[in-house]
């Protein structure tokens, strides 16, 4: 069975970072192959981590990886995804040269990224809003 990556299509800001959530090493390998990444790093050396790549169109691409989530407290899983959302925002802001973003802009951006990650996780777990 060939895995395909579900790139989250609600972009945070135009052009915005490309974003994907990988819950297994196989998903991560499929995503990096899709990106034609010249070097594939270790998929997840911690409970959760964010890898950044350059998309073929030159945009930032963030792949959030999470392992060991099965059976964990849902609040802990949410906390891990929010933590990684901050890293996605940091990478995107750095990429576009944003050095002094307003606190409210930053909060809304992290909220949007976190919501995308949480919604994708819920979708993959079969949870309906």
N, C-alpha and C positions, 0 to 999 in steps of 0.2 A: 504494500500500500504506500503510495507516494503522498507525503504530507504537503499541504499548501499553507502558506502564511496568510492569516487574516490581518491585513494592514488596516488599522483603524482609520476610517475615512473622514471623521469629523476633525478637521485640522484646527489646531489651537489658534493660529494666526497665519494669514497668508504670507509667505508660502508655507510656513509652519514645518515642524519636524514630522517625518514619517514615523509612525509608532506601531509597534507590535508587542504582544505579550506571548512569551514562550514558557510553557510549563514542563517541557521535557527537553532533553538534549537533542532528540530527533527533530523536534520542532525548530530548535535553534539552528541545527545544521541545515535544515530546509530553507530557513530564512536567510542565512548567510550565503548559501548557494544561489538563491534568488538574486541577492545583491552582487553576486560575483566578487565577494570579498577576497582580496589577495591573501589574507591571513585570517584564519579562524581561531579566535582565542578560546580558552577554556570556557565552557558555557555558563557555569554558575559555581563560583568557589565559596559563596556564602549563601545564606537563606534566600537572598534576592540581590540582584545587581543589574545595572544598566550598561549595555554595550552601545557604543556609538560608531557609526559608519557614515561614509558619504554615499548618497544615492547617486544613481547614474545621471540624474539631472542636476547634480551638484548640491542638492539639499541635504540637510542633516537627517539621519535615520537612526532612531533609538530603538533598540530591542531590549525590553525589560524581561529578565529571566527570573523565575521563582521556582525553587525546588522544596521538597519536604512540606508542601502545603496541605497535603491530604490529612484530614483528621485534626488539623490545627484549629484553634479558636478563630472564628471569623473576624473578630476584632483585631487579632494579631495579624491576620492576612491583610486586612484593610490597612493597618498601620504600615506594613511592609510596602504595599503598593503606593501609599501616599508618600512614603520616604523616597521611593524610586521616582515618583512624579516630580519631586523637587530636583533630583539629578537631571531629569529630562529637561526641565525648565532651565536649569543652570547651563546645560550644554547648548540649548537653543539660543538663550540670551547671549552667551559668549560668541556663538557662531554669527549672529546678526550684529555684533558689536555693541550690544546694549549693556552699558556699564552702570547707568543710574536710573534704572526703571523705577517707576513709582511703586510704593508699597501696595497700592490697590491693584495696579496692573499685574504685579507679581502674584498677588493672592488669587486674582481671577484666572490667571494662566495656570497656576498649580492646581486650582480647583478643576478646571476643564480637563487637564491631563489626568488627574486622579480619577475623575468621573469616567473618562474613557477606559482607563485600566480596570476600574472596579466593574463597570458595565460588561466589559469583555470577559472578565473572570466569572461574573454571575452568569453570563450567557453560556460559557463553557461548562458551568456546573449545572445548567438547566434551571436556574432560578429566574423566575419572571417577576418583573416589577408590578 
